[in-house]
């Protein structure tokens, strides 16, 4: 794809600069800034739904694993369908051209579904689950973080809203490549990233609901399982990630485990004293 094939217009440039400037001076943590950025970007390119996740690809698994699950525009039921679609085995086959492009370029890439889909999406189980989530097509923007991880933003359109244009893809690419600092924030610590793909697939959707803050009763109703079964699955997830509560799990996945923050004790011990 020729990155220079569709130059942005003056009005596009003004809106891009304004959005990036607003995010730079916005008060709040990385979650606040990410939500504001994606809300503004969706307004620019005519979309209402999005997710921002950490993608994990490992040699022992064909299907990618996703962590983070920051999202906007989805109902709880829609997000459950989307999470189920993301864990489906067909994802690896559908994404193969995109993954090949990412491995070849080893840099931030932004593609529309139509740029790499070989006709596998329409009619597939993944596509049908996506429809249940109110999704017909999307733009996927992926920034490699390591050999196995990448920060991924996906922006969606619902059935009947049409496909994204090349101009809209380029606007998304420009904005999302200019916030590299945001791509690095808010992911689990390395040891939890490494262990995440080993979590049973049956627990991945439940993990996404836990990270959204849903109660056990809500999760039981959504997944059509008994509260007892949900409780046993939750217990296994807590043990897997060495936490004892839902808030601890959420904090670990949204803010890390705190070891990346300089402690007050360290500052006090390493600050030069002046008379």
C-alpha positions as a Markdown table, in Angstrom:
| # | Residue | x | y | z |
|---|---|---|---|---|
| 1 | Unk | 0.0 | 0.0 | 0.0 |
| 2 | Unk | 1.3 | 3.4 | -1.0 |
| 3 | Unk | 1.2 | 5.6 | 2.1 |
| 4 | Unk | 1.3 | 8.8 | 0.0 |
| 5 | Unk | -1.6 | 7.8 | -2.4 |
| 6 | Unk | -4.2 | 9.8 | -0.5 |
| 7 | Unk | -2.9 | 13.0 | 1.0 |
| 8 | Unk | -4.8 | 14.6 | 3.8 |
| 9 | Unk | -6.6 | 17.8 | 3.2 |
| 10 | Unk | -6.0 | 21.1 | 5.0 |
| 11 | Unk | -9.1 | 20.7 | 7.1 |
| 12 | Unk | -8.1 | 17.2 | 8.0 |
| 13 | Unk | -4.7 | 18.4 | 9.2 |
| 14 | Unk | -6.2 | 21.1 | 11.3 |
| 15 | Unk | -8.6 | 18.6 | 13.0 |
| 16 | Unk | -5.7 | 16.1 | 13.6 |
| 17 | Unk | -3.5 | 18.7 | 15.1 |
| 18 | Unk | -6.3 | 20.1 | 17.3 |
| 19 | Unk | -7.2 | 16.6 | 18.6 |
| 20 | Unk | -3.6 | 15.7 | 19.4 |
| 21 | Unk | -3.1 | 19.0 | 21.2 |
| 22 | Unk | -6.2 | 18.5 | 23.2 |
| 23 | Unk | -5.0 | 15.1 | 24.3 |
| 24 | Unk | -1.5 | 16.4 | 25.2 |
| 25 | Unk | -2.9 | 18.9 | 27.7 |
| 26 | Unk | -5.8 | 16.9 | 29.0 |
| 27 | Unk | -5.8 | 16.2 | 32.7 |
| 28 | Unk | -6.1 | 12.6 | 33.8 |
| 29 | Unk | -4.4 | 9.3 | 33.5 |
| 30 | Unk | -3.6 | 7.2 | 30.4 |
| 31 | Unk | -7.1 | 5.7 | 30.4 |
| 32 | Unk | -8.8 | 9.1 | 30.4 |
| 33 | Unk | -6.5 | 10.2 | 27.5 |
| 34 | Unk | -7.1 | 7.0 | 25.5 |
| 35 | Unk | -10.9 | 7.3 | 25.8 |
| 36 | Unk | -10.8 | 11.0 | 24.8 |
| 37 | Unk | -8.5 | 10.3 | 21.9 |
| 38 | Unk | -10.6 | 7.4 | 20.5 |
| 39 | Unk | -13.8 | 9.4 | 21.0 |
| 40 | Unk | -12.4 | 12.3 | 19.0 |
| 41 | Unk | -10.9 | 10.0 | 16.3 |
| 42 | Unk | -14.3 | 8.3 | 15.9 |
| 43 | Unk | -16.0 | 11.6 | 15.4 |
| 44 | Unk | -13.4 | 12.5 | 12.7 |
| 45 | Unk | -13.9 | 9.4 | 10.6 |
| 46 | Unk | -17.6 | 8.6 | 11.3 |
| 47 | Unk | -17.5 | 5.7 | 13.7 |
| 48 | Unk | -19.0 | 4.9 | 17.1 |
| 49 | Unk | -17.3 | 1.8 | 18.4 |
| 50 | Unk | -13.7 | 1.0 | 19.3 |
| 51 | Unk | -11.4 | -1.1 | 21.4 |
| 52 | Unk | -7.8 | -0.6 | 22.5 |
| 53 | Unk | -6.1 | -3.9 | 23.5 |
| 54 | Unk | -2.7 | -5.5 | 23.9 |
| 55 | Unk | -2.2 | -8.2 | 21.3 |
| 56 | Unk | -0.1 | -11.2 | 22.3 |
| 57 | Unk | 1.2 | -13.6 | 19.6 |
| 58 | Unk | 3.1 | -16.7 | 20.8 |
| 59 | Unk | 4.6 | -19.6 | 18.9 |
| 60 | Unk | 2.6 | -22.2 | 20.8 |
| 61 | Unk | -0.8 | -20.6 | 19.9 |
| 62 | Unk | -2.2 | -19.9 | 16.5 |
| 63 | Unk | -4.9 | -17.5 | 17.8 |
| 64 | Unk | -3.7 | -14.2 | 19.3 |
| 65 | Unk | -4.5 | -13.4 | 22.9 |
| 66 | Unk | -5.8 | -10.0 | 23.8 |
| 67 | Unk | -5.5 | -8.0 | 27.1 |
| 68 | Unk | -6.6 | -4.6 | 28.1 |
| 69 | Unk | -10.1 | -4.4 | 26.7 |
| 70 | Unk | -10.6 | -0.7 | 26.9 |
| 71 | Unk | -13.5 | 0.0 | 24.7 |
| 72 | Unk | -16.3 | 2.5 | 23.8 |
| 73 | Unk | -19.7 | 2.3 | 22.1 |
| 74 | Unk | -20.5 | -1.3 | 22.9 |
| 75 | Unk | -23.3 | -2.7 | 25.1 |
| 76 | Unk | -22.3 | -5.4 | 27.5 |
| 77 | Unk | -24.0 | -8.1 | 25.3 |
| 78 | Unk | -22.2 | -6.7 | 22.2 |
| 79 | Unk | -18.9 | -6.7 | 23.9 |
| 80 | Unk | -19.4 | -10.3 | 25.0 |
| 81 | Unk | -20.0 | -11.3 | 21.4 |
| 82 | Unk | -16.9 | -9.3 | 20.3 |
| 83 | Unk | -14.7 | -11.0 | 22.9 |
| 84 | Unk | -16.0 | -14.4 | 21.8 |
| 85 | Unk | -15.2 | -13.5 | 18.2 |
| 86 | Unk | -11.7 | -12.4 | 19.1 |
| 87 | Unk | -11.0 | -15.8 | 20.8 |
| 88 | Unk | -12.4 | -17.8 | 17.8 |
| 89 | Unk | -9.9 | -20.2 | 16.1 |
| 90 | Unk | -10.8 | -18.7 | 12.7 |
| 91 | Unk | -9.3 | -15.4 | 13.6 |
| 92 | Unk | -5.8 | -16.6 | 12.8 |
| 93 | Unk | -6.8 | -17.6 | 9.3 |
| 94 | Unk | -8.6 | -14.3 | 8.6 |
| 95 | Unk | -5.8 | -12.2 | 10.0 |
| 96 | Unk | -2.9 | -14.1 | 8.3 |
| 97 | Unk | -2.3 | -11.5 | 5.6 |
| 98 | Unk | -2.3 | -8.7 | 8.1 |
| 99 | Unk | 0.0 | -10.6 | 10.4 |
| 100 | Unk | 2.4 | -11.3 | 7.6 |
| 101 | Unk | 2.5 | -7.6 | 6.7 |
| 102 | Unk | 3.2 | -6.7 | 10.4 |
| 103 | Unk | 6.0 | -9.2 | 10.6 |
| 104 | Unk | 7.5 | -8.0 | 7.3 |
| 105 | Unk | 7.4 | -4.2 | 8.1 |
| 106 | Unk | 8.0 | -4.5 | 11.8 |
| 107 | Unk | 6.5 | -1.0 | 12.3 |
| 108 | Unk | 3.1 | 0.6 | 13.0 |
| 109 | Unk | 0.6 | -0.4 | 10.4 |
| 110 | Unk | -3.1 | 0.6 | 9.9 |
| 111 | Unk | -5.3 | -1.5 | 7.6 |
| 112 | Unk | -9.0 | -1.7 | 6.8 |
| 113 | Unk | -10.6 | -5.1 | 6.8 |
| 114 | Unk | -11.0 | -4.7 | 3.0 |
| 115 | Unk | -7.3 | -4.3 | 2.6 |
| 116 | Unk | -6.5 | -7.8 | 3.6 |
| 117 | Unk | -9.7 | -9.9 | 3.8 |
| 118 | Unk | -9.7 | -12.7 | 1.2 |
| 119 | Unk | -13.4 | -13.3 | 1.5 |
| 120 | Unk | -13.1 | -15.3 | 4.8 |
| 121 | Unk | -14.8 | -12.7 | 7.0 |
| 122 | Unk | -18.3 | -12.7 | 5.4 |
| 123 | Unk | -20.2 | -15.7 | 6.4 |
| 124 | Unk | -17.6 | -17.0 | 8.8 |
| 125 | Unk | -18.5 | -17.7 | 12.5 |
| 126 | Unk | -16.2 | -14.8 | 13.4 |
| 127 | Unk | -18.1 | -12.5 | 11.1 |
| 128 | Unk | -21.5 | -13.7 | 12.5 |
| 129 | Unk | -20.3 | -13.1 | 16.1 |
| 130 | Unk | -19.1 | -9.6 | 15.0 |
| 131 | Unk | -22.6 | -8.9 | 13.6 |
| 132 | Unk | -24.1 | -9.8 | 17.0 |
| 133 | Unk | -21.7 | -7.1 | 18.4 |
| 134 | Unk | -23.0 | -4.6 | 15.9 |
| 135 | Unk | -19.9 | -4.8 | 13.7 |
| 136 | Unk | -19.7 | -5.1 | 9.9 |
| 137 | Unk | -16.2 | -3.7 | 9.1 |
| 138 | Unk | -13.3 | -2.0 | 10.8 |
| 139 | Unk | -9.9 | -0.3 | 10.7 |
| 140 | Unk | -7.2 | -2.1 | 12.7 |
| 141 | Unk | -4.1 | -0.1 | 13.8 |
| 142 | Unk | -1.2 | -2.1 | 15.3 |
| 143 | Unk | 2.0 | -0.8 | 16.9 |
| 144 | Unk | 4.6 | -3.5 | 17.7 |
| 145 | Unk | 5.9 | -3.4 | 21.3 |
| 146 | Unk | 8.1 | -6.5 | 21.2 |
| 147 | Unk | 8.5 | -9.6 | 19.2 |
| 148 | Unk | 5.3 | -11.0 | 20.7 |
| 149 | Unk | 3.2 | -8.0 | 21.8 |
| 150 | Unk | 1.6 | -5.1 | 20.1 |
| 151 | Unk | -0.7 | -2.2 | 21.0 |
| 152 | Unk | -3.8 | -2.5 | 18.8 |
| 153 | Unk | -6.6 | -0.1 | 18.2 |
| 154 | Unk | -9.7 | -1.3 | 16.3 |
| 155 | Unk | -12.4 | 1.1 | 15.1 |
| 156 | Unk | -15.7 | -0.3 | 13.9 |
| 157 | Unk | -18.7 | 0.5 | 11.8 |
| 158 | Unk | -22.1 | -1.2 | 12.0 |
| 159 | Unk | -24.0 | -2.9 | 9.2 |
| 160 | Unk | -25.4 | -0.3 | 6.8 |
| 161 | Unk | -22.8 | 2.4 | 7.7 |
| 162 | Unk | -20.5 | 1.6 | 4.7 |
| 163 | Unk | -16.8 | 0.8 | 4.5 |
| 164 | Unk | -14.0 | 3.1 | 5.7 |
| 165 | Unk | -12.4 | 5.2 | 2.9 |
| 166 | Unk | -8.6 | 5.3 | 2.3 |
| 167 | Unk | -8.7 | 8.9 | 3.6 |
| 168 | Unk | -10.3 | 7.8 | 6.8 |
| 169 | Unk | -7.7 | 5.0 | 7.2 |
| 170 | Unk | -4.9 | 7.5 | 6.7 |
| 171 | Unk | -6.4 | 10.0 | 9.3 |
| 172 | Unk | -6.5 | 7.1 | 11.8 |
| 173 | Unk | -3.0 | 6.1 | 11.0 |
| 174 | Unk | -1.6 | 9.6 | 11.4 |
| 175 | Unk | -3.2 | 10.2 | 14.8 |
| 176 | Unk | -2.4 | 6.8 | 16.2 |
| 177 | Unk | 1.2 | 6.9 | 15.2 |
| 178 | Unk | 1.7 | 10.3 | 16.8 |
| 179 | Unk | 0.8 | 9.0 | 20.3 |
| 180 | Unk | 3.5 | 6.5 | 20.8 |
| 181 | Unk | 3.7 | 7.3 | 24.5 |
| 182 | Unk | 0.1 | 6.3 | 25.0 |
| 183 | Unk | 0.7 | 2.9 | 23.3 |
| 184 | Unk | 3.3 | 2.1 | 26.0 |
| 185 | Unk | 1.0 | 2.8 | 29.0 |
| 186 | Unk | -1.5 | 0.7 | 30.8 |
| 187 | Unk | -0.5 | -2.9 | 30.1 |
| 188 | Unk | 0.1 | -5.8 | 32.5 |
| 189 | Unk | 3.6 | -6.4 | 33.8 |
| 190 | Unk | 5.8 | -8.7 | 31.7 |
| 191 | Unk | 5.2 | -11.8 | 33.8 |
| 192 | Unk | 1.5 | -11.5 | 33.4 |
| 193 | Unk | 1.7 | -10.9 | 29.7 |
| 194 | Unk | 3.8 | -14.1 | 29.4 |
| 195 | Unk | 1.3 | -16.2 | 31.4 |
| 196 | Unk | -1.9 | -14.8 | 29.8 |
| 197 | Unk | -1.8 | -17.0 | 26.7 |
| 198 | Unk | -1.7 | -20.1 | 29.0 |
| 199 | Unk | -5.1 | -19.1 | 30.4 |
| 200 | Unk | -7.7 | -21.6 | 29.1 |
| 201 | Unk | -9.8 | -20.3 | 26.2 |
| 202 | Unk | -12.9 | -21.0 | 28.2 |
| 203 | Unk | -11.8 | -18.3 | 30.7 |
| 204 | Unk | -10.8 | -15.6 | 28.2 |
| 205 | Unk | -14.3 | -14.2 | 27.7 |
| 206 | Unk | -14.9 | -14.2 | 31.5 |
| 207 | Unk | -11.6 | -12.4 | 32.0 |
| 208 | Unk | -12.7 | -9.6 | 29.7 |
| 209 | Unk | -16.0 | -9.2 | 31.7 |
| 210 | Unk | -14.1 | -9.2 | 34.9 |
| 211 | Unk | -11.8 | -6.4 | 33.6 |
| 212 | Unk | -15.0 | -4.4 | 32.6 |
| 213 | Unk | -16.0 | -4.5 | 36.3 |
| 214 | Unk | -19.1 | -6.7 | 35.9 |
| 215 | Unk | -20.5 | -8.5 | 39.0 |
| 216 | Unk | -20.7 | -12.3 | 39.3 |
| 217 | Unk | -24.5 | -12.1 | 38.9 |
| 218 | Unk | -24.2 | -10.1 | 35.7 |
| 219 | Unk | -21.6 | -12.4 | 34.3 |
| 220 | Unk | -23.7 | -15.5 | 35.2 |
| 221 | Unk | -26.7 | -14.0 | 33.3 |
| 222 | Unk | -24.6 | -12.9 | 30.3 |
| 223 | Unk | -22.8 | -16.2 | 29.9 |
| 224 | Unk | -25.9 | -18.3 | 30.9 |
| 225 | Unk | -24.0 | -20.2 | 33.6 |
| 226 | Unk | -24.7 | -20.8 | 37.2 |
| 227 | Unk | -23.2 | -18.4 | 39.8 |
| 228 | Unk | -21.4 | -21.4 | 41.3 |
| 229 | Unk | -19.7 | -22.2 | 37.9 |
| 230 | Unk | -18.8 | -18.6 | 37.4 |
| 231 | Unk | -17.4 | -18.5 | 40.9 |
| 232 | Unk | -15.1 | -21.5 | 40.2 |
| 233 | Unk | -13.9 | -20.0 | 37.0 |
| 234 | Unk | -13.2 | -16.6 | 38.7 |
| 235 | Unk | -11.2 | -18.5 | 41.4 |
| 236 | Unk | -9.1 | -20.1 | 38.8 |
| 237 | Unk | -8.4 | -16.8 | 37.1 |
| 238 | Unk | -7.4 | -15.1 | 40.4 |
| 239 | Unk | -5.0 | -18.0 | 41.1 |
| 240 | Unk | -3.6 | -17.8 | 37.5 |
| 241 | Unk | -2.7 | -14.1 | 38.0 |
| 242 | Unk | -1.9 | -14.3 | 41.7 |
| 243 | Unk | -4.6 | -11.8 | 42.8 |
| 244 | Unk | -7.3 | -12.2 | 45.5 |
| 245 | Unk | -10.0 | -9.8 | 44.2 |
| 246 | Unk | -11.5 | -8.2 | 41.1 |
| 247 | Unk | -10.2 | -4.7 | 41.9 |
| 248 | Unk | -6.7 | -6.2 | 42.2 |
| 249 | Unk | -7.1 | -7.9 | 38.8 |
| 250 | Unk | -8.4 | -4.8 | 37.1 |
| 251 | Unk | -5.6 | -2.6 | 38.5 |
| 252 | Unk | -3.0 | -5.1 | 37.4 |
| 253 | Unk | -4.3 | -5.1 | 33.8 |
| 254 | Unk | -5.0 | -1.4 | 33.6 |
| 255 | Unk | -2.2 | 0.1 | 35.6 |
| 256 | Unk | 0.3 | -2.7 | 36.1 |
| 257 | Unk | 1.3 | -3.9 | 39.6 |
| 258 | Unk | 2.7 | -0.6 | 40.7 |
| 259 | Unk | 6.4 | -1.5 | 40.4 |
| 260 | Unk | 6.8 | 0.9 | 37.5 |
| 261 | Unk | 5.9 | 3.9 | 39.8 |
| 262 | Unk | 8.7 | 5.5 | 41.7 |
| 263 | Unk | 8.0 | 5.2 | 45.4 |
| 264 | Unk | 8.0 | 8.1 | 47.9 |
| 265 | Unk | 10.7 | 6.3 | 49.8 |
| 266 | Unk | 12.9 | 6.1 | 46.8 |
| 267 | Unk | 12.4 | 9.8 | 46.1 |
| 268 | Unk | 13.2 | 10.8 | 49.6 |
| 269 | Unk | 16.4 | 8.7 | 49.7 |
| 270 | Unk | 17.7 | 9.8 | 46.3 |
| 271 | Unk | 16.8 | 13.5 | 46.4 |
| 272 | Unk | 19.8 | 15.9 | 46.9 |
| 273 | Unk | 19.5 | 17.8 | 50.2 |
| 274 | Unk | 20.1 | 21.5 | 50.2 |
| 275 | Unk | 20.6 | 23.7 | 53.2 |
